[in-house]
Amino acid sequence: MAVKLSIGSWAYTFGPYAKEPILLPAVCKKLGELGFDGIELGGFRPHAHPDDYATPAKQAELRALLSDNGLEVSAIAADFWTDALVPWEKPDAYRATFKKNLDFCNAIGIPCIRVDTVAPPPGPVGKARQDALKKCAEVWRECAETAAKAQVKVTWEFEPGFCFNKPCEIVGLVKKVGHPNFGVLLDACHAHMVAAVGARQPEPVETLPGGELDLIKKLTGHINHIHLIDSDNTLHGNETSTHRPFGEGVVDFDKVIPAILKAGYRSPWWVIDLCFWPQAWEVTEAAKRFLEPYIQKYGK
């Protein structure tokens, strides 16, 4: 299956861009000019919040913007920021937000929804932690079943900045969900920080001898979406992984990309993630150029 290259639009609205975000029309125009196949929509204002595209006319306007620039949508990163799944306080709000984003996917033609727990680490402990893991799995199984009927897959992005960030929990949770329409979003940077560094994990810290390569192997059959970017072994703002531009970190993509494919990744989408990088706009073209030889080598 030929690779399609996309990039997350949130890189141009979060962090350093929060005060002066680059609006979606400008982002789409640039990506189209650079020859990207798609865009991964941040479901956050000012880009693609479903509430801002709630009418058929606004939805048609967004579809036209994408089409005019030759872009498909690889996925949407849904905004669950006010509906944390852990601790177990707002499950109905979480379900409602998921359903709203699923309807948006149907209207725009988006094949995948990214989810997370929202809650920061360390999260609950002891029996409460096991209960939270079980309840997360139950809700995500419901979401996966609902989305399957709409032919939209559900993907969970684990990272140091959210609870359940140990390799054993990541593997265990996706298996607890146990639904064919649910999988893991493997972000190369997060995978490294989780499996090689053990960043922001509650004690005892769990790392793997082979770092991200061992984690990828353990997730065989469960990776249904990917983000690609480098890591320099640090955290951004002591919260989540620093998404370092390609070639400025320690991730060996000549090992990581084949490992992802060997682990059964079958989606055509490779997604660049420059989240929180202060020069994301300026390095977008270079990021695409970096991956092009890998696409030629591994993506046909």
C-alpha positions in Angstrom: 0.0 0.0 0.0 1.5 3.3 -1.1 2.2 5.8 1.7 0.3 9.0 2.1 2.0 11.8 4.0 0.2 14.0 6.4 1.0 16.5 9.2 -0.8 17.5 12.4 -2.4 20.9 12.1 -2.1 21.5 15.9 1.6 22.3 15.5 0.6 25.7 14.1 -1.8 26.5 17.0 -0.4 25.1 20.2 2.4 26.4 22.5 4.5 29.0 20.7 1.7 29.6 18.2 -1.1 29.9 20.7 -1.1 33.8 20.7 -0.8 34.1 16.9 -2.0 30.8 15.4 -1.7 30.1 11.7 -5.2 29.7 10.5 -6.4 26.6 8.7 -6.7 28.1 5.2 -3.1 29.2 5.3 -2.0 25.8 6.6 -3.9 23.9 3.9 -2.5 26.2 1.2 1.0 25.6 2.3 0.6 21.8 2.6 -1.0 21.7 -0.8 1.9 23.6 -2.3 4.4 21.3 -0.7 2.8 18.3 -2.1 1.4 16.7 1.1 -1.3 14.1 0.6 -3.2 15.1 3.7 -3.6 16.9 6.9 -4.3 15.6 10.4 -6.9 18.0 11.8 -6.6 19.4 15.3 -10.1 19.3 16.6 -9.4 22.5 18.6 -10.2 26.1 17.9 -9.2 27.9 15.8 -8.9 25.0 13.4 -11.5 22.2 13.2 -13.6 22.2 16.3 -16.9 20.3 15.3 -19.0 23.1 16.9 -17.6 25.5 14.4 -18.7 23.3 11.5 -22.1 22.2 12.8 -24.1 23.2 9.7 -24.1 21.6 6.3 -22.9 24.9 4.8 -19.9 25.1 7.1 -19.1 21.5 6.5 -19.2 22.0 2.8 -16.9 25.0 3.2 -14.3 22.8 5.0 -14.6 20.0 2.4 -14.0 22.6 -0.3 -11.0 24.0 1.5 -9.4 20.6 1.7 -10.3 19.6 -1.9 -9.1 22.8 -3.4 -5.7 22.2 -1.9 -5.6 18.5 -2.8 -5.7 17.3 0.8 -7.4 14.3 2.4 -7.7 14.1 6.2 -5.7 11.3 7.9 -7.5 11.7 11.3 -8.8 14.1 13.8 -7.3 14.7 17.2 -10.5 15.3 19.2 -10.8 17.8 21.9 -11.5 16.0 25.2 -9.8 18.6 27.4 -12.9 19.3 29.5 -14.0 15.6 29.6 -11.1 13.8 31.3 -11.7 10.0 31.4 -9.5 9.6 34.5 -10.5 9.9 37.3 -13.9 8.5 36.5 -15.9 11.8 36.8 -17.4 12.5 33.4 -17.9 9.3 31.3 -21.1 10.6 29.8 -19.5 13.8 28.8 -16.6 11.9 27.2 -19.1 9.7 25.3 -21.0 12.7 24.1 -17.8 14.5 22.9 -16.8 11.3 21.1 -20.1 11.0 19.4 -20.0 14.7 18.3 -16.5 14.1 16.7 -17.7 10.9 15.1 -20.6 12.8 13.4 -18.1 15.4 12.3 -15.9 12.6 10.8 -19.0 11.3 8.8 -19.7 14.8 7.5 -16.2 15.6 6.4 -14.9 12.1 5.4 -12.4 11.6 8.2 -11.3 7.9 8.7 -9.9 8.0 12.2 -10.4 9.6 15.7 -7.5 10.0 18.1 -8.4 9.6 21.8 -6.6 9.9 25.1 -7.3 9.8 28.9 -6.7 13.5 29.2 -5.6 13.1 32.8 -2.0 13.8 33.8 0.2 11.3 35.5 0.6 9.6 37.8 -3.1 9.0 38.0 -4.8 6.8 40.6 -2.9 4.1 42.5 -3.6 0.6 43.7 -7.1 -0.9 43.2 -8.3 2.5 42.0 -5.8 2.4 39.2 -6.9 -1.1 38.1 -10.5 0.0 38.2 -9.7 3.1 36.1 -7.9 0.9 33.5 -10.9 -1.4 33.3 -13.3 1.5 32.9 -11.2 3.2 30.3 -11.3 -0.1 28.3 -15.0 -0.3 28.7 -15.7 3.2 27.3 -13.2 2.8 24.5 -14.7 -0.5 23.5 -18.1 1.2 23.3 -16.6 4.0 21.2 -14.8 1.5 18.9 -18.0 -0.4 18.3 -20.0 2.8 17.6 -17.3 4.1 15.3 -17.0 0.7 13.5 -20.6 1.1 12.2 -19.5 4.4 10.6 -16.2 2.9 9.3 -14.1 5.2 11.4 -11.3 3.7 13.4 -10.4 4.7 17.0 -6.7 5.2 18.0 -5.3 5.9 21.4 -2.2 8.1 21.7 -0.2 7.2 24.8 2.4 9.7 26.0 4.4 10.7 29.1 2.0 13.6 29.7 -1.1 11.3 30.3 -1.6 8.6 32.9 -1.1 4.9 31.9 2.3 5.6 30.4 4.1 2.4 31.3 4.8 -0.1 28.6 2.9 -2.8 30.5 -0.1 -0.5 30.9 -0.1 0.5 27.3 0.0 -3.1 26.0 -2.4 -4.2 28.7 -5.0 -1.5 28.1 -5.2 -2.0 24.3 -5.7 -5.7 25.0 -8.4 -5.0 27.6 -10.3 -3.0 25.0 -10.0 -6.0 22.7 -11.9 -4.5 19.7 -10.7 -4.8 16.1 -11.7 -1.2 15.4 -9.4 0.1 18.3 -5.7 0.4 18.3 -2.7 2.4 19.4 -1.3 5.5 17.9 2.4 4.9 17.9 4.2 8.3 18.1 7.9 7.6 17.6 8.9 10.3 20.1 6.4 9.3 22.8 7.4 5.6 22.3 11.0 6.5 22.9 10.3 8.6 26.0 8.0 5.9 27.5 10.0 2.8 26.7 13.6 4.1 26.8 13.5 6.9 29.3 10.5 6.1 31.5 9.5 9.8 31.6 6.8 10.8 34.1 6.0 7.3 35.2 4.9 6.5 38.7 7.3 4.3 40.7 8.6 1.8 39.9 9.7 3.2 36.5 9.5 0.7 33.7 11.7 0.8 30.7 12.5 -1.8 28.1 16.0 -3.0 27.1 15.4 -2.2 23.4 13.4 1.0 24.1 10.8 1.9 21.5 11.8 -1.1 19.3 10.7 -3.5 22.1 7.5 -1.6 22.7 6.6 -1.7 19.0 7.2 -5.4 19.0 4.9 -5.9 22.1 2.2 -3.9 20.2 2.3 -6.2 17.2 -1.2 -6.3 15.7 -2.4 -3.3 17.7 -0.8 -0.2 15.9 -3.4 1.4 13.7 -2.0 4.9 13.3 1.4 6.5 13.5 3.1 9.9 14.2 6.7 10.3 13.2 9.1 12.8 14.7 12.4 12.7 16.6 13.2 12.8 20.3 16.2 14.3 22.2 15.4 12.5 25.5 13.7 15.6 27.0 10.3 16.8 27.9 8.6 19.9 26.7 7.8 22.0 29.7 8.3 19.0 31.9 5.0 17.7 30.6 5.1 15.8 27.3 7.8 14.6 24.9 9.8 17.2 23.1 9.0 16.8 19.4 12.4 17.5 18.0 12.8 18.0 14.2 14.1 15.0 12.3 17.8 14.4 12.5 18.2 16.4 15.7 17.5 13.6 18.1 18.2 10.0 18.9 15.4 8.0 17.1 16.8 5.7 14.5 14.1 5.7 11.8 15.9 3.0 9.7 15.0 0.7 12.6 11.8 2.2 13.9 9.9 2.4 10.5 10.7 -1.3 9.5 9.7 -2.3 13.1 6.4 -0.6 12.8 5.7 -2.3 9.5 6.8 -5.6 10.8 4.4 -5.2 13.8 1.5 -5.2 11.3 0.9 -1.5 10.5 -1.3 -1.5 7.4 -2.6 2.1 7.2 -1.2 4.2 4.3 -0.9 7.2 6.5 2.5 8.5 7.9 1.9 11.6 9.9 4.5 14.2 10.9 4.0 15.7 14.4 5.8 19.0 15.2 3.7 19.7 18.3 5.0 22.6 20.4 8.1 23.1 18.2 8.7 26.9 18.1 9.6 26.9 14.4 7.1 24.3 13.2 6.0 26.4 10.2 9.6 27.0 9.1 10.7 23.3 9.3 7.6 21.7 7.7 9.2 21.5 4.3 12.4 20.0 5.7 10.4 17.4 7.7 8.7 16.3 4.5 12.1 16.1 2.7 13.5 14.0 5.5 10.8 11.4 5.2 10.8 11.1 1.4 13.7 8.7 1.2 12.1 6.5 3.8 8.9 6.5 1.8 10.8 5.4 -1.2 12.6 2.7 0.7 9.8 1.3 2.9 6.6 2.8 1.7 5.8 1.0 -1.5 
